[in-house]
Amino acid sequence: MVVGNEHGLHARPAARLVGLVNGFDAVVTLTDLDTGKGPVDASSLSMVATLNAQQGHRLRVGASGTEAEAVLAAVENLAAENFGDAVVETTVPSPGGSGLDVALGPAVLAGAGVDLGAYVAGDNELLRLDDALATARDQLRELQDVHGDIFAAHLALLGDRKVLDDVRASITAGASAPTAWKQVYDGLAATFEGLDDPYQRERAQDVRAVRDRVLRLLVGVTAEAPTDGILVVPELDAATAATLDATRIAGIAVRAAGTTGHGVIVARSRGIPLITGIGDVDVPPGVVVFFDARTGSFEVAPDEDRVRATITEREGERTRAIADAEQPATTRDGRTIDVLVNVGVVQDAVDARGADGSGLVRTEVLFGDRRTAPTVDEQVDAFRAIARALGGRPITIRTWDIGGDKPLPFLPQDREANPFLGERGLRVFRRRPQLLRDQLEAVRRTAAETQVHVMFPMVTTADEVEWALQELGPRDGLEVGIMVEVPAAALRVSTLARDLDFVSIGTNDLTQYTTAADRTNAAVAPLADGLDPAVLQLIDHVVRNAGVRVAVCGDLASDPQAAVLLAALGVTELSAVGPQVPLVKAQLRQADLGRVDTAAVLAARDAAQVRGLL
């Protein structure tokens, strides 16, 4: 079988596989044919997850026992369903989270570990361990009922037979239950941290969360959910984020960088203000701290009058922005900027408030849960639904943008040494164009009924543009553009855009390629800053030389301050994530673009200086 999951067999899909295998009377093994690792016991989550099978790897599944054939068939079916990763990870939000990007309050320190010094070992350590495991299992099942698969992985880690055998062997050899448990789980966390994939490395947080849950039960320590302050933690585990009282916790400050941890996902879904990557700054317990996630700042003992004014301003800003969301984004000097919404699922369009249309329909996300390619009719139905939700306003459909970190289950790709520099976007379809042709037919049919634009991603050369236009055929009034995500495309945009109606700058990839920094790698993520002057200079070059309408649909368009700068540089369309559309429009209405010193911004030393100028 071939692994299709974006981050390979990480904790959640591995947990589903382990849970399946453990339901059969069979011994199942996995071998990664691409790395030569294995065989490993498929009934052990630690063994499966640390096999580190990545997207595109070929796995050999072996089975023996009375139900060998049945388990092989079941594993095959699970793999065909992408190990359940087609299901979008969701949580049930708790009321009360402010949804702001600022927070002020006394520091509540947590995550320092469990003190084992007072534990007194007895002659029943194995029984103590079993009692703690049973209680931990009940706690995690309650959390799973509310928050879903995040805690299924924790449950699988808790019941991992290989890990439990190691713990019990250590206890039998004379170690206390807490010592044995901690040593084995510390080793497992270190194994995860040694994996290549940044997403997989962050799963060590889940291992430590399970470790500490059982340690607290063994030593009789109750983990009290912090309230009435800002929780400062080395890292944020999902259980903590799920059980916080969102009506009382002011915010969360995480020392570790990274935005894909399960705790971060849960906290943001609950509307809890959060900042990551604050580092080793000294924070005494109880001291008042303030953070502004918008600017990336974290302050100890701030000027409270000043920061309270900032918080009040942000609260009023959000309230006013939502109330005025349907008003056009006309600047004080009379320029109207179209602010649109990025759409990955139809619900994004339904929920959008004030959007002037969609500047980006991510078709690879819209149909990313499919095991087979959608038909032309199915694509037309989805595009119609988005257009209806947006009141017939224009929608810009981006053709399949796959490769790198975005697989399509129904279009497997060969493994590449560096997929971000390999066959991505339009490049994929030069050798197998039929899937693109079907999509273009759906675009043309939708355009006959409503306002539709189409754009092609990951374009580098004029030859690619010419080929894409040939595949499209007669335009019949359909506006056509390309994504500018590659520095080479930005620099020769006048050539690429000669036969186009618009270009749309994807600032996420443009930043990544310009700074040579993978934005998903926490070690270099700070380099991948969209306000880096080098990125802004490329945007300026595109605006000055494209000769057609210029839009931006990357993360910069969702930043209200950056949106004003982009408009001042000459960008006429911004496509933002849904919740930010009202805020971006409100900021533009307050701006006089003629007063933005774009020359100083483009000549700035670094992104920090750009922010200071803004």
C-alpha angles and dihedrals in degrees: 000000000000122000109235099175117119094235097027123238095341123162101292101046089039089053090052091051093048092048090052095048093048090059092067134071094239143097110239128190135187127210124187104222092192096056101024092234118145162332092221131174107267091203091068119079093200091054095046096044095045091047077082095211105183132205110292095021117136115231128198113212118204127188139180133176138066094306098038096123093046094050092048090053091048092050090049090053092048091051090050087056090053089252088289094299090122085077110091112239108244137171133198106250119228118222123251105049108134095218089218126134094225133068139177129192148104115304115254108195119210140154097060090131135253118296109232095178096100095047115118114204120220139184094271102061095135091053091048089053093050091050091050092048092051092051092045089050091054091048093050093047090056090051091046091055089061105030105029132208098006087076094040085071090050090051091050091050090050092053099039104141095205092052093044091050090054092049093048092047090054091049091048088052090057108274121131117250095251093046094048092045093049095047095051095045092045088056092049091050090051089053091055091047089055094059121109100233114082091214091053091048090057089059087076083081089066091051092052091046091056090043093055095043091060093040091055090052092048095051095037098245118148116216104224115203108240118239140181098031148050113292111224113197137166087230134351119241122201096242092057092047092048097050100043116114099245091195092061109027110090096204147308128255115195120198094204121076122232135090103213099072115121092237092056091050093051095045094051092047088057094052094246113153108246141177127186133198100038090145127201099332111152110252115179114208113268097013114135113253134182133197135188110197090188092065096026093238128145120187133190115211094356128186095277096201090055096047094042087056088053091051093048089049092052092048092051091043092057094045094049093042093055092047092052097036095118093055117099119259097245114162124224090257091056105260118134116211120196109231112197136175132249110233127202098156131019090253089065088065093044092052097044114115118202097355116155089213133297120303092186130029105184101212093182088060095039090059099022094113092061122108090196129040115269116248122243090255092051091051092049090052092052093047091049091051091053092048091049092049089054094049096251093303116147119286123199112212116203112207119237108312105190137148131065104048096350117077127180111217091213094050108052116196132205116259113264129200091226109016094179087064095039137069103338132150116339092003091072094062101052088084098036110024103163096093090051091048091054091051093049089052089054090049092051092049092049091047089058088065107033143009108291134167124187130206135184121225133222097020118169109159140042088238090062091052091049091050093049092051090050090052090049094052122187111015098206091195095318111142113229131199145155136232115250103212103131122073090228090058091049093051095050098034093128089065096042096047097048094108098028136097098215146350126220120207115221099205095186095064094031088057093045094051095041094051096034088230124131104228091211093057109090091203093064102017093107088064091057094076116150090211092061105129090234090060092045091050090056091049090050090050091052093051093048097046109028096085089206138074113299123211133177121214102166129099093282089069089061093055108088095210094045089047090062090051092049090051090049089053089056105266108147102188130046124187113198138175111275102256091051098052095088092046094049091049092048092051092050092051089057094049131097100202092195089065095055108107097222093168091060091046093051091048094048122128097234145335092282091059090048090055090050090053092049 
